[in-house]
Amino acid sequence: MNAHLAVATLLISSSLLAQSPAEWRDNLVDHLAGSWNLAGKVMGTNAHHSVRGECSRNRKALRVNLVSRI
């Protein structure tokens, strides 16, 4: 009986280790990824900005590129 228990435990353990971890997702990072234009005033002067956000590090971080056109 102990041998059957040992084999069952080994099979269950090996199947759990073989599963890949679930993909990590962050809704805020997903929402901010993309391109957009911003327009407004900075210290009373019209300002225009081009912004591009892209996911990096397996979607765990957001890289933001901002280009100002004042």
C-alpha positions as CSV (number, residue, x, y, z in Angstrom):
1,M,0.0,0.0,0.0
2,N,2.8,2.4,0.8
3,A,4.3,1.8,-2.6
4,H,1.1,2.8,-4.3
5,L,0.9,6.0,-2.2
6,A,4.5,6.9,-3.1
7,V,3.9,6.4,-6.8
8,A,0.7,8.5,-6.7
9,T,2.5,11.2,-4.8
10,L,5.3,11.2,-7.3
11,L,3.0,11.4,-10.3
12,I,1.0,14.3,-8.8
13,S,4.1,16.2,-7.8
14,S,5.7,15.9,-11.3
15,S,2.5,17.0,-13.0
16,L,2.3,20.1,-10.8
17,L,5.9,21.0,-11.6
18,A,5.4,20.6,-15.3
19,Q,2.6,23.2,-15.5
20,S,3.7,26.6,-16.7
21,P,2.9,29.6,-14.5
22,A,-0.1,31.7,-15.4
23,E,0.6,34.9,-17.5
24,W,0.8,38.0,-15.4
25,R,-1.5,40.8,-16.7
26,D,-2.0,44.3,-15.4
27,N,-5.1,46.1,-16.7
28,L,-3.6,49.6,-16.2
29,V,-0.5,48.7,-18.3
30,D,-2.7,47.3,-21.0
31,H,-4.9,50.4,-20.9
32,L,-2.0,52.8,-21.2
33,A,-0.2,51.0,-24.0
34,G,-0.7,52.7,-27.4
35,S,-0.2,56.1,-29.0
36,W,-2.0,59.3,-28.2
37,N,-1.6,63.1,-28.6
38,L,-1.9,65.6,-25.8
39,A,-2.6,69.3,-26.2
40,G,-3.0,72.0,-23.6
41,K,-1.2,74.9,-22.0
42,V,2.1,74.8,-20.1
43,M,2.8,78.1,-18.2
44,G,0.4,79.9,-20.4
45,T,2.0,78.6,-23.7
46,N,0.2,76.2,-26.0
47,A,1.9,72.8,-25.8
48,H,1.5,69.6,-27.9
49,H,2.9,66.2,-27.0
50,S,3.1,62.9,-28.8
51,V,3.1,60.0,-26.3
52,R,3.7,56.3,-27.0
53,G,3.4,53.6,-24.4
54,E,4.5,50.1,-25.0
55,C,4.6,47.0,-22.7
56,S,8.0,45.6,-21.8
57,R,9.4,42.9,-19.5
58,N,6.7,40.4,-20.2
59,R,3.9,43.0,-19.9
60,K,5.0,43.8,-16.3
61,A,6.2,47.4,-17.1
62,L,5.3,50.2,-19.4
63,R,7.9,52.1,-21.4
64,V,6.7,55.7,-22.2
65,N,8.2,57.9,-24.9
66,L,7.1,61.5,-24.7
67,V,7.9,64.0,-27.5
68,S,7.1,67.7,-26.7
69,R,6.2,70.1,-29.4
70,I,5.7,73.5,-27.7
